Structure formats: structure tokens, C-alpha cells
Amino acid sequence: MMRLAKYLRPFLLMLAIAIVLLFVQAMCDLALPSYMSDIVDNGIQQGGVVQAAPNAIRQSTMDRVVIFLSASDKARLLRDYSLINKGSPGAASYLTQYPDLAQEPIYVREAVDAKEMAWLDQAVGKGLLAYNALQQAAANPAKAAALASSLPGGLAFDPSRLPPGTDLFALLARLPATQQSQIVAAVNRQFSTLDANIVSQSAAGLVKAEYTALGVDTSQVQRRYILHTGLIMLLIALLSAVCTVVVSLLSARTAAGLGRDLRRFVFRKVESFSSSEFDKFSTASLITRSTNDVTQIQTVIMIMVRMVVYAPIMGIGGIILAIGKSSSMWWLIAVAVAALIAMVATLWSTAVPRFRVIQNLVDRLNLVSRETLSGTMVIRAFNRQDFELDRFDRTNRDLTGTMLFVNRVMAFMQPGMTLILSGLSLAIIWVGSHQVAASSIQVGDMMAFMQYSIQIVFSFLMLSFMFILVPRASVSAGRIADVLETEPSILDPVEPKRLPEPLKGIVEFDGVAFRYPGAEEDVLHDITFTAWPGQTTALIGATGSGKSTLVNLIPRFYDVTGGTICVDSTDIRTVTQHELRDKIGFVPQKASLFSGTIESNLRYANEEASDETLQLAMDIAQATEFVAATPAGIAEEIAQGGMNVSGGQKQRLSIARALVKEAPIYIFDDSFSAVDFKTDAALRRALKEHTSSSTLLIVTQRVSTVMNADQIIVLDEGRIVGKGAHRELMANCQTYREIASSQLRKEELA
């Protein structure tokens, strides 16, 4: 994947925005379980009472609470509260809020900072709980006995046995300072094992009762808290949803843009390939790389943008927040994550090696399909439909079997994931319920811990899932990078020369040798001749003698490995390929037409060609008659690959296309093989007449085609064994004489 990283540069801004939004989304998603915990603990269990230090408290209650505080804590507490009676300034506003102010003075809490609020919460909470415990003990003998045993020696007494009408709290308030200090120490010992949140939660009911005594509508307090917290959760969820949508849009645009660019770069690179590079990559493989492989990368990039950033934030943040809710249950998360990693590692080691096999099998399937579709006529002619069907079926079955194996392995992930998550949830409920019963954790915190645990496991799952997706995409990325990083063997010079203007078209071969890449010996040896303008130079020889290879060197489809080829005394390797090929009208051995119309195929050589030029080219190529016979004429549609025209018609249209270019050099590589002898003769006469100023090179195996050529080059096993006109070669060249004698009668050769 790193080999293609540079192609992501145009999308870095979108990726940066997506990362920021993913961070925001992760923070939102991590905040929701905490707010849910607050609703359960504070909103439902505590009736909307968040702090143990109430906003207002009756004077009588405060006097009893401070009994259980040290002198310094009492003074600090009273500094944070103001005593209000019905005659105090601004009492009217408090009277509306706390109607009991009309009966007795109240203490109203001042605005304090967070640190002071945390201290107040614990101080008032412990005082309220101690006050409540003593009050219950006065009415319950069992509780009174328990309380008496918990007090320090010398203070033991049974509150239930005090004389009727005795004010227990007034009695405690009159105790000596030493004994009061012992009571405070005993109270602190009782609460030392309780978590701060448990103290607040336990005191919340007493605060709610105090609010009721003050005349406050506690149901409204609870409703207001739940609605306020719920609204915050809704806004956070909406923000998370917006981030999700925008990130999805950005990731989709990034992935689609990268796919578009990769396809364009691959296509552009393939266009620059010489024939040597095409020998390395099959056509089917190049198609697979620019389609299926690019799609694999697109899919992974779109998923990776979300997972690679979002999952770590959720995982790390979830661990921190989960431990904050309950540090004693961390091992449950560790066990679940370990089980998940073990499962994914097993799947990864089993499935990933098959991904490269799948891509190679896709290549093979495309190759078989392409060969079968392009060779339909041959297959039918030899009644090989069953054989080809069996060949396709074997390849298809291999691909299907491999993909089924991978999918079956991957199918274990969903039930395995469900089992791990369900087991984790049950374990948290089991362990958490015991901790709730022991008052070491709140119910809401346990529920939040469960949510965080699920988020953590999902985060590890997403990261693990990437370890499965990325290797497959890496295979595809490597295949694409192999194409993009392949340097064409034929390159333009750094400082190119220009061909002379006007170009005469003199083609000179001087000691040319050529060897295919990787071959052990040359296929062309010491080729030396000159093709002149206004003359026809024909190349003839047995099959495999090197005729097509020789003419392919002129437009630099291959580069010579020895000697030079010059056009008007300029080495063709010193000019750009574009300028060189712009001067050549080339008709390949295998005629090729493109889907479109006859006109669009002819204009492929020159989009600006006039209608008269198109007509003249068709006249020379002997194509006018069959074009006129079509229903739409020159606008007749050509099927893909020219499948709706005959081989001879395809060749004549290819010749006409080259003639539209009006080039100074024409190369016809066995381009008359599919036309009849009569048409061949008429075509050659027309070529001679209308291209008298151009250089013509004709590759053929027909002696009748080259008999009237100005110069005939006879090749045998890559060497020139004869050079001259027909009569001269008949007299001096044994190879030419054998070829001619095998095709024509003696009187035709005279």
C-alpha cells in the first residue's frame, strides 16, 4: 500500500478534515455512556439530586449535621452557606423557591469552585448519613445496639433507652470537645471504605427529603434533570451523526478520486508501454489490475479512513473511561480483547494467503473468457465448445472454491464476535451486580462500563478487520504499483532533435540488429538498406524470417539493439516518439477497428481531415463500394473489434485510415492478405498513383504483390539474402526464386 501512498497527496486536505471530524465523533460517542450513567444514577436513583451538599438546608437540619464534623470542618462548611431568615434582604425570592422559609431560617449555599464543591459534597453527605443513622437508631433497638457497639469506649449508650422527650442531638452537642472529636473520628472510620460516589448517592435520598421539607417540588427537579441530560445526549448524538455523514462523504470522495486517478495513471502508463512491456503483462491481467484491483483499493481506503483513526481513539478512550467507572473489572475487557485477537489471528493466518491466489485466478478467468469470446468462430469450426466450456468451468470452479473457502473462514467472525460480546456482557453483569450489592459501584456506572467495554471490543475488532482487508488490498496495490513503476524501455531523449521540414521520408537501415528482451540470440542480423520516397520497398520471406519485426522497429515499437535506423539522415532514437509516429502511416498485420462509425475510425488518423480526404482514402483502399452498400454509408456503426465486417473489409478500412493521415512514410505489414488478388492489384495501382511522393514499405508473403516493387528485400532467418527488383532476384536469389516458384506459374514469373 505504501507504494501508492504518493497518489493520495491531492486528497490530504479531505483526509485531514475527516480525521478531525472522526476525533469529534469519537469524543461524542465516548461521552454518551457517561451521560446514560448520570441519568440512571442521578436522574432515576437519586431523583435528580446530583450533590449531597444541597442548595438549601433547614437550620435545624444543619445544626444536627455539623455535630458530626470537626470544628475546622464546621467553620469551613458554614462559610460556604449563608443563613437566611424571612427578614433577610432578598428573602422574598427565596421564599418563593423554598416555602418553608416562612417557618424557620434556612442555609443557602454560596457559589463555590469545583474543588470546594467536592469537599462540601463529602462533608455534608457524611453528616447527613450519620444524622440519619442516629435518628433511625433512636427508634430501632437493633440498630441502636449496632450503633452503640461502633462508638468508642466511654461513649457507649443506647439511644432507644433515653428518657422520653430527650433531644438526642442536643445531648450530643453538649458533649465535651474531646468526646465530640471521638464521635467525628468514629463517623469518618465508618465512611472510609465507601467510594465518594457511593456517599453522594446514599445521601441523595436525604437531600431529596430535605428539599421536600423545604417545600420544593422534587418531581420537577427529577424531571428537569432527566430532560436536561437527555437533551445534551440528543445534541451529542446529532453531532456524532453529522460527523459520521460528513466523514463518509469525504472518505467516499477520497476513495473514488483515488480509484479514478489510479485507473487514469495505469491507462496512461500502459499507453506508454512498448511491445517489450506488453510481453511482461498479459492483456487480461492489465484489465484486472485497472478494474478489480483498483476497486479493492477503493473499498479499503473508504473503510480505512474511518477505522484507522476512529478505532484507536475509541479503544484508548474507552479503556480510560471504563477504568474510571470501575477499576476492578478491567480484567474482563482484557480477557475479551485477548479472545478477539486470538480469533482474528487464526482467521488472518488462514485466509490472507488465499487473497493473492484469488487475484491470480481472476486474471486467469479473464484470460479464458477473453480467448473464448474472441475465438468463437474457431471454436465452433472445430466443435470445441465442450472443451472450452470445460476449461472455463475448471477456472471458474477454482476461483469459486477459493473464494468460498475464504468466505467460510470469515463467516466464523460474526458468531465468534457475538459470542465474545455476549460473554463479556454477562460477565460484567455478574461481577458488577456483586459490586453494586457491596456498594462499591453504582448501577449506572456498571451500565456505562458495559457500554465502554463493547466500544473497546468493537474498536479492536475494527483494527483486526483491517488486518484482514489490508493484506488483500496490498496484493492489489502491489500489482498496480508493478505497472506504474515499470519504466518503458523506449523513452524519448532528454534533448530531442527535430526531423527536417519538409520531410522527404528516406528510411535508412544501417547494420541493424535486434534481439527480443530475454532472448539468447538476435532475430535480425546486419540489416542494411534504404527505402526512398516515391518508391515501393517490399519485404518478403518465409514465416518467421523477421519481416514484421523489422518494420516494427521503424515507429520504435521496439528499439534496435545494434546499428541505426535513420529518417532523412536523423537517427529515430534522437527524436520524440510522437514526432516520429506522426510522420508514419502504419497498417498492422492484424487489422484493428474501434467501436463507433466508419467515419470515426477513418478520422482516428486525423480528426481534421476533410470529407474529400476521407473519400479519396476509401477510393484508394478499394473500400468505397462496400461502404456505399451499407444502410448508413460512412456513418455505419462498427461493432467492437470490427466484428460486423469481414476480414478483407477490415483490412481495407485500416488501409484507408492510414491514408487519411497523408504521411510521408507508409508501412503496410502484410495488410493485403485478406483481400482478393483483383482488389490487391487495384489497391496497389491506386497506392502507386496517389502516394507517389511517399515512401512505401510493404510486408507480404505474396509474390504477386511485390513483383512491381522498386526494391524487394528478401529475408531468411533474420538476414538479408537478396535485394533488388523482381527480375534481378529471380536471377540471383535462390530463396526468392523458391518462394516465387511455389506461388506462381513460370509464365506468370516472366
N, C-alpha and C positions, 0 to 999 in steps of 0.2 A: 504493500500500500504506500510505503514511503517513497517509492519511485515515482508515484503520480502526485505527490503532495504539492509540487510546484504548480499544478494546474488548478489548485484551489485558491490561488492568490486573488483572482478577481472577486472572490466571494468572502474575503476576510472580514469586510465590514458587516455583512449579514451574519456571519458566524459570531462576531463579537457581540452584536446586538442579541443574538439568540442565547449566548452564554449568560449575558446579564439578565435576560428575562428568565432563563432557567434557574438562576440563583434566586430571583424574586419568587418564582413559583415554588421552589424547594422550601424557602423560608415560610411561605404561606401554608404549604402542606404540612410542614413540621409544627406550625402554630395551632392547627385545628384540634389535634388530640388534647392539647393543654387546655384549650377553651372548653372542650367537651368535658374534661375532668372538672373544671370550675363549675360548669352547670350542674353536674351530678353532686359534687361535694358541697359547693357553696349555695347553689340555687335550689337544689331539691332537699338535700340532707340538712343544710343549715338554714333553710328558709330565706335565703338571700342575704344572710348576715355573713360578711366577709371577715371582719376582725372581732377578736374577743374584747378589744377596747371599744366600748360603744361610743357613738357620737354624743349621747347624753345619758346620764345616770342619776337616779334619785339620791338626794343627800344621805338618806337613811341607809341605802344600799352601799354607797361609797364609804360611809363610816365603818361598815362591817367588813368591807373588802380590805381596807388598809390595815385592819388588825393583823392580817397575815403577811404584812410587808415590813421590812426593816425600816428604821427611822429615816435613813437616807433615801430609800426607795419611795417611802411615803411622801417625803418632801418633794422628790422629783416628780412623782405622779401628780400631786396637787398643783405643781407648777404648770403642768400640761392641761389642766382643766380649770375652768372658771366657774365660780359659784354664782348662780343666777336665781334671784327670787322675783316674785311678781312685782316688786317695786323697783327692780334694777332697770337702768336705761336699756331700751330696746327689748324689754321683756315681752311686749305685745307680739312681736314676731315669733318669739319662742313659744309663747302661749298657744299660738295657732298650730305650731308644729308639735308641741308637747303639752297637751291639755292638762296633765297632772301638775303642771307648774302652779296652777291655782291652789293646789292643796299643800304642796311642800316645795322647798327650793330644790334645784337640780344643778348638777355639774355638767357643763358643756365643754367638749374637747376643743382645744385650740388647734390651729393649723401647725402641724409638725412635719419634719422631714421624714424620709423613709426609714432611716436608721432609728430615729426616736420612736417611730410608729411600731417598728418591730419589737423594741423593748417594751413599749406600752402594751402591746398585744399579749406578750407573755406574762407581764406583771399583773395586769388586770385579769387575764384568763386564769392564772393560778389562784388569785384571790377569790374570784367568783366560784371556782370549783371547790376551794376549801370552805368557803362560806356555805355553799350548797350542801357539802358533805356533812358539816357540823349541824346544819339545820335538819337534815334527814336523820342524823343520829339521835337528835333530841326526841324524835317520835318513834324510833325503831330500836328496841333493845339489842337486837343482834348487831346492827350497825354501830350502836353506842359502844358495845363491848369491843368491837374491832377497832374503833377509833381510840378507845382508852388504852388498848394494848400498844397502839402505834405511837402514843405520846411518850416523851422522855420521862424517866423516873422522877417522881416528886410532883408530876403534873397529872398523874392518872386520876381520872374521875369519870363517873358515869353520867352523861348529860341527861339521861332519861330519869335519874333519881333526884334531880334538883327539885327544890320546893316549887309548887305551882306558882306561876306568875314571875318566876325568876328570869331576868333578861340575860341569857347566856352570853351574848356578845358584849353586853355592858360589863359583865363579870370578867370576861377575858380582857377587855380594855383597861380594867383597873388593876390587872396583874402587874407586878414589878417588871421593870425593863428587862431584867435578866431572864425571867420566865417567858416574857414575850419573845425574846430572841431565840429561846429554845423552841418555842412553837413555830416561829418562822423557819428555823433550820429543819424542823421535822416536816413542815409542809414542802420545803424545797427538795428534801430527800424523797418524798412521795412522788414528786413530779419529775425527778431527774431522769427516769427511764423512758419518759414519754417524749415522742417527737414533737417539735414545735407546732407542726400542722395538726397533730392529734389534740394538743392543748387547745388550739383555736377552734377546732371542730367540736370538741367536748363542751367548750364554753359557749358555743354559738346558741344553743338552746336556752341558756340562762340569759344571754343578751337579748334574745327574742322575747323572753318572758318579761324582761325589764322594759323593753320597748312597749309591750302590751300594757304594762302597768303605767307607763307614761302617756298612754292614750294613742300611740302610733298604730296605724293600720298595717300590721305585719304582712298580711296577704298582698298588699300593694307593694311593699318592699321586696317581697319574693318575686312578684310578677315583673316589677321593674328591672330587677337584676337579671332574670332569665331572658327577658326581651332585649335588654341592652347587650348582654353577652351573645345572644343568638344573632342579633343584627351585626355585631362585629364578625362573627363566624361567616355570616352570609356575604359580607363585603370581602372578606379574605378569600372565600371560595370563588366569588366572581372575579377577583383579581387573578387568582390562580387559573381560572378558566380562560380569561383573556390572554394571559401569558402562554397558556397551552396552545391556543388557536394561533397566536402570532408566531410562536416558535415552530409550530407545524408548517405554517406558511413559509417561513424563512428556510426551514430545512428542506421543504419540498422544492422551493425555488433553487436552493443551492444544489441539491441532488440533480434536479432536471437540467440546470445550467451546466453542471459538470459533465453530465451524460452527453448533452449537446456538444460541448467543446471537445470531449474525448472522441466522439464519432467524427467530428469535423477534422480533428488533428490526425486521426487514423486514416481517414479517407485522403486527406492531403498528403500524408506520408506515403500511402500506397501509390498515389498518383506519381510520386517522385521516384518510385522503385524502377530499377532497370530489370531486365529479364533475369539477371542473377539473383535478385532478391525474391522474385516470384518463384524461383526454384526452391527457396527455403520455406515459404509459406504457401500451403495449398489455398485455392480459391475458397473452398468450403470453410477452412479454418479462419481465413480473414473475415468472412461473413459472420461467423460465430463470434469472433473477437469484437467486431464492431456492433453487434446486436446483443446476443445473450450475455457476453462478459460485461459489457457496459451496463446492462440492466442490473446485473448482480452488484456492481459497484454503486449504482444509483440507490438501490434498495438499502444497502448497508450504510451509505452516507446519511440518508434520511433518518435511519434509526440511530446511527451513531451520534449525530448531533445532540439528540436528546439523552441517550443513555450514558455516554462517556462523561458528560458534565453533571447531569441531574442525579444519576445513581450515586456517585461518591458523596455529593453534598447530603443527599437523603440518608445514606448509610452512616456517615460520620456524625451528622447532626442528630440522627435518630438514636445512635448509641449514647451520645452525651445526654440527651434529654431523657432517654429511658432510664439510665443510671441515676439521673437526678430525681426521677419519680420513685425508684426503688433500687438501691444499690445492691440489695441482697439477692436479686433474681437475675443478675447479669449472665450467670452460667446457663440459663435456659436459652438465651439468644446465642451464646457460643456453641451450644450443642446443635441448635437448629442450623446455624450457618455452616458448621463443620459437616453436617449431614448433607446439606445442599451442595457444598463444594465437592464432596465425595461423589455424589450422584452425577454432577455436571462433568467432573473429571473422567468418570467412567464413560459417559456418553461421548465426550470430546475425543478421547483416545480411540473410540470405536468408529465414530462417524467421520471425523475430519479427513483421514487418509483416503476416503472414498470420493471426496469432493473433486480432486484432480482427475480421478477416473471418470467422473460424471462429465466433466467438461470435454475430455478426450472422446468420450462416447458420443457427445452431442456433435463434435466435429465429424466423427465417423458417420453418424446418421445423416448429417447434411451432405456429406460426400456421396453416400449411396443414393440419397434422394436426388441430388443434382445429376449424377450419372444416369440414373434410371429415367428421369424426365427428359434429359437432353438426348438420350439414345433410344427413345421409344420406338422409332421406326426400325432400327436394327434389331431390337429385342423382339418385335413382332415378326420380323422377317425370318428370324431363326427360331421362332416359337420358344423363346426362353423366358416367357412371362412367369412360369412357375419357379424357375431358378432365381430370377430377380426378386420375386415375392419372398422366397425363402431367405435370400441374402438380406433383404430389408427386415424381414421378421426376426432373424437372428440378431441383427444390430439393435433393433427396437427392443427385443427381449432383454438383451444385455443392459441397455440403458434403463429399462423399466425395472429390472431386477435390482440393479444397483441403487436406484432411487427409492424403491420400496424398502430395501434394507435400511437405508439411511432414515427414511421416514418412520419405519417401525422402531428403530432405536430412539429417535426423537420423540416418538409417541409416549415413551415412558416418562418424559419430563413432566407432562401435565398431571397424571395421577401421583407421581412422586412428589411434585410440588404441593399438591393438595394434601397429601399425607403429612408432609413436614409442617405445613401451616396449621392443619387441624391438630396435630400432636402438640405443636407449640402453644396454641390457644388453650387446649385442655390442661397442659402443664402449668401455664400461667394462672388459670382459674383455680386449679388445685392448690398450688403453692400460695397464690395471692389470697385465697379465701381464709387460709390458716393465719396469714399475716394480718388480714382485716380483723379476724376474731381476736388476735393478740394485740390489737390497737397499734400496730407498728406501721400500717399503711391504710390509706383511705380507699373507699370503693372506686371513686373517680380516678385516683392515681393508678389503681390496678388496671382500670379500663384503658387509661392513656398508655400505660406500659405495654398493654397488649397491642394497641394500635401502632406504637413505635416499633415494637418487635416485628410486626407484619411489614411495616415500611422498610425496616432494616433487611429482612429476609428478601423482600422484593428487590431491593437495591442490589444485593449480592446476586440475585437471580438475573437481573438485567445485565450486570457486568459479566456474569458467567455466560449468559446468552451471547454476548458479544464475542466471547472466546470461541463460540461455535460459528457465528456468522462471519467474523473477520477472516478466519483461515480460508473459507470458500471464496470470499471477495478478494483475498490476497492472491489466490490462484488466478482469478480473472484479471486482477491488476497486473500481475506478472506477465500474463500473456499479452495484455495490451501494451505494457511497457516494452516487451520484446520487439513489438512492431515499431513503437515510437522511437526507440533507441537504436534501431537498425539504421546505420548510415548507408545511404545509397552508394554503390561502388562507382557510379558515374556522376561526377559533380562538375559544376561549372567552374571555370578558372577564377581565381581571385580578381585578376585584372584581365577581363576578356577582350579579345580583339574583335573587330568588325569585319564581316565579309565585304568584299569590294562591291560597289554600286556603280553601274548596274552589274548584276551577277551574270556571268556567261554560263556557268553550270558545268565547268570542266571538272570531272571527278577522276582523281589520280590515286591508284593503289601503288605503294612503293614498298616492296618487301614485307607485305603484311603477313603476320602470323597471328593465330588466335587459339586459345585454349580455354575450355569451359572451366569455371571455378571448381576446384577439387579434382579435376581430371589429371591423368598422369602424362598425357601427351597432347600435342597440338592437333586440332582438327583442320586447320588451314596452314599451309606452308608456303612461304615466299611468294605471295600473290602480288604480281606486278602487272598493271595495265592501265590504260587511260580511256575514259569514256568522254567523247567530245559532243558538244552541242550540235544539234541538227542531225545527229547520227543515232542509230539504234544499236545498242550493245546488248547482246543476248548471252545468257549463261545457260549452259546445258551440261548434263552429266547424269550419271546413274543416281538412283535414290541413295541418299546418304553421302553424296560426294561433297557437300558443303555449300551448295548454291544459295539456299535461304540464309544460312549463317553468314555468308559473305555480304549479301545485300543488307542484312540487319545491322551490319557494322557502320553503314553509311549514315543512318539517322541516330547512331550511337545508342541503339538498344543494348548493345554490348560494346565494350571498348577493346580495341586491338591490344594484344599482348606483345606484339612486335611489329616494327615498321610503322608507316604512317599512311593516313588517308587524307588527301587534301581536296578542297573545293576551291577552284581558281587560285591554286598555289597557297592556300591558307589551311593549316592543319585544323581539322574539325574539332580537335580537343582544346583549341585555344579560343573558341567562340562559345557563346551560350547555347545550350540545347534548344532554347526557344527560337533563337535566330536561325540556327541550322535547320530545324524541322520546319520552320516557316517557309523555307525555300524548296521543300521536298513534297511532292505529291505521292503518297505511299498507298499501295493497294496490297494488303497482306495475303498470305497464302490461303488463310481461312477467312472468307468474306464475312463481315460483321455489320449488321444493321441495328439501329436503335428503335425502340418503340416510339411511335409518332407517325408522321406522314412521310410520303416520298419526298416532298419538298423540304421538310425539316432535316431529313437525312442528307439531302444534297447540300443544303445550306450549312451543314456541320463543318464543312471545309472553309466556308466564307459566308458569314451572316449577311454581308452587304452585297452579295452577288445579285446582279440584275436578273430579271426573268429571261432575258435573251441569253445570258451566260448559262443559266440552268438548261435552257432548251438546247443550246449548242452542245453542252456536255452530254446530254442524253442522246443527241443525234450521233455524236462520235462513238459513244459506248453502245450504240445499237439498242437503246432502251426505249426509244420514243414509241415504237409500235405497241409494245405490251403495256406501257404506262397509259397510252391513249385508250387502250381497250378496257381499262379498269373503270368502274362506275364513276369514281370521283376524280379520275385523272391524277394529276400531280398531288392532289390533296388526299389521295387514297391512304388509309391507315395501314401502317406496318406493325405487325404483331411483335411481341417481344422476341428478339433474336432473329427477326425476319422469317418466322415460321410459316407465314401465309404466302410466301413467294418461293419459286423454285430455286435450285442452286445456281443455274445459269442466270436467272433474273437478279439474284442477289449479287452475283459477281459483276454484272453489267452496271447495277446501281452503285456498287463500290467503286468501279472504274469512273463512272460519271462524277461521283463525289470527289475523287482525287482531281479530276479535270477542272472542276469548278474552282479549284484553288489557283489555277493558272500559274503553276510553279515552273521555275527554270529547270528543275530536275524531277523526273518521274521514275518511280520504281514499281514494277509490276511483278510481284512474287508469285509466279505460277497462277496468274489471275485469269487465264483463258481456259483453264482445264475443264470447266463445266459448260462451256459454250460449244455449239456445233462448229464444224470446220468452215461452213459457209459464213456464219456470223463472225468466226475468228478472223477470216480473211478480210471481211468488210471492216471489221473493227481496226485491224492493223493498218489498212489503207487510210482510214479516216484519221488515225493517230498520226501517221506519217505526214498527212496533208496539213493538219491543224496544229501540230506541235513541232513544226519544222525548226523552230529556234531553241527547243528544249533538248535536254539530254535524256534519252530513254534507256533504262536498264530493264531488261525483261528476263525473268527466270522462267524456264519452261522445260518440259520433257518432250514437247512435240517438235520434231524437226521441221515440219511444215510451217510452224510459227516463226522459226529463226532463219529460214532459207534466204530470205531477202534482207536480213540484218546486215548493217555495215560492218559489224565486228562481232564475231562469235567467240566466246571464251569457253573452252571445254575443260571441265573439272573431273578429276578422278582421284578419289581418296584425299581430297583437300589440296590437290596440287593442280596447277595449270598444265595440261598435257597438249593443248592445242589452242591456237589463237589466229584468227583471220576470217576471211569470208567463206561462204559455203563451198565454193569450188576449190578453194585453196585447201580447206580442211579435208575435203573428200580425197584430195591427192596426197596430203601429208600426215593426216592424223588417223591412226588406226582406231582409236576409241570413238571418235566422231563417226567414222565410216561404219563401225559396228552398230552404233545407235541408229544412224540413218537407214541402214540396210534392214534393220529389224522393223522399221515403221513404214517405209515407202518402197514401191517397186523401182526397179532400175531405171525405167524410162521417166519416172517422176523425179529422180535424183539428178537427171542430166541438166 
